[in-house]
Amino acid sequence: MGDYRKAIQVSEQGLVIQRDIGDREGEAATLINISDDYLSLGDYNKAVQFSEQALGIQREIGGREIEAIGLFNIGLGLDKLGERELAIERTKSALEIFEEIESPNAEEVRQKLSELLK
């Protein structure tokens, strides 16, 4: 678990630089990476918070794949927090985007959605 915490620290340092230079796409990608680390640590509130930040940026700049990853991470976190209906909503939205952009991630999201709907 120490590796995830170290990864978060390093990513947060990179995030400061990305914000300083105005690299919005890199900022969103880093926020997603931090969200992934928090999911792995079981800190679902923080995972959702970081994914929501990334989602806002991606919607602003039009990055569809990271938008979908953000929605999926939010869905994963919300499910763990007991917010099943919201988790289903976000996961469906992620799946729509992944299918639209023909991403190989669509299958994983489809499987998770199937689990959520049981």
Beta strands, then each sheet from edge to edge (+ up, - down):
end
